[in-house]
Each structure stands twice: as C-alpha cells, then as structure tokens.
C-alpha cells in the first residue's frame, strides 16, 4: 500500500474492527479452526484470521455477513489472498498436483 493510501485510510476501528468484531472473530475461529485455502489443498493448518471473501470496502452488511467469511492462516491471508485480489489468479495446487485456480485450463473439460 502506498504512503498516500496509508495516510488517508481509516483506522481499523473506524473500518469496523472493534470489540464486537473481535468477539465475532473469536467465535467464528472456534467454529471454523482450520485454514480454508490449505484445506482446499488437502492440508490441515490452524486458522488465525477471519477473512472477508469478497472485500467489504466499508459495506457494513457485507462486513457482518458470516457467509462472506472464511478462516485462513496468516500466510494465506497476507500473501495468497492479497495476490488473488490483485491479479484474479490463485496460485498453487492440491495434493494431486491439480492447480487450485478454478479458471486454470487444467480444471476445464
């Protein structure tokens, strides 16, 4: 994120990540303790982050929609998910070597 964006971006509390969020996040992680992206690849890794599947961009209805949440490990959230949002391409493969990106040509036909 550029310095200009950092200076104009609202604080985490202003964006909704307050005590109510922390409680909801803790409950969600108790009920969904494993990283979704790793599970999709056949690996069992504990989740530490509740991610908004579709970025909410301040939309409170989308922010609190638990159907728009997924549990991720910090690595998947901070690296893989961010790359996916920027490029639209998911990297990696499952244990059988099949690319996990649903748009990959190997996953058609």
N, C-alpha and C positions, 0 to 999 in steps of 0.2 A: 504494500500500500504506500502511496507516495506521501511525502510530508504534508502536502496541501490537504489531502484527504484525511490524514490523521488529525489535523488541526480543526477541520470542520465536522468531523464525525462525532455524533453524540456519544456520551459516556455509556458504559454497559448498563448502568442503572436506568438511564434515560431511554435506552433501547428495550427495556423490559426485563433485563436480567437482574431481578431484585430478590427479596426474600421469598416471595410467592414462587418465583421461578426455581430458586434453589430447592424448595420443598418438593415441587412437582418433578424436578430433575432427579432428585434422590429416589422418589417413589418409582419413577419410570425405570431407572437403572436397577433397582431391586427386582422389578418385574421382567426386565429385559437385560440381563447382566452380560451378554456376550456381544462382541463387535459384529454387526451385520455384514460388513464387507468381508471380514475374514470368514464368517460362516458361509457366505456365498462361494468361498474358495475351499471350503471343507476344513477350515482350521478353527480351533477353539481358542479365542483370545478374549480376556476380560475387557469390557467396555468401560470407559471413564467419561465419555462425553455424550450428551443428548444433542443430536444434530437435527436441524430443520431440513428435511429432504428438499423441499422447494424453499429457497430463501424467502423469508417473510418480508424483508425490506420495510419494516415498520407496521405492516398489516397485523393488527392485534388478533384478528380472527384466525389468520394463518399461523401466527405465533403460538397460540394456545391450542391449535388443532392437533391432538395427540396422534391422529392418523398421518400427520406430516412429520412425525418424529421418528428417529431411528437411533439406536445405540451404536456408538463407534468407539474404537480405541483412539487415543490422541494422535497416533501416527496417521491413521486413516483419515481422521477429520482434518488434521493440519496439513497433510500433504496430498493424499489421493483425492479427497473430496474437493479441495480447493482447485486442483488441476482439472478435475472433471467439470467444475463450474466454469472455469476459464475456457477450456478447449472443447468441451462437449464429448470428449473421448475418455473412456475408462481404460486404465492400464491393468495388466496382469492377467493371470489365467487361473483356472481351477486345478485341482489335483490331477485331472486327466489331461492337462495341457491345453484345454479349450479356452480361448480368450473370454474374459468375463464381460467385455463390452458387447451388449446385445446388438449393436449396429455392425459389429465386425462381420466380414463376409463369410467367415467360417461358421457363423451362427445362423446362416440363411440356407434354405434349400432342404 
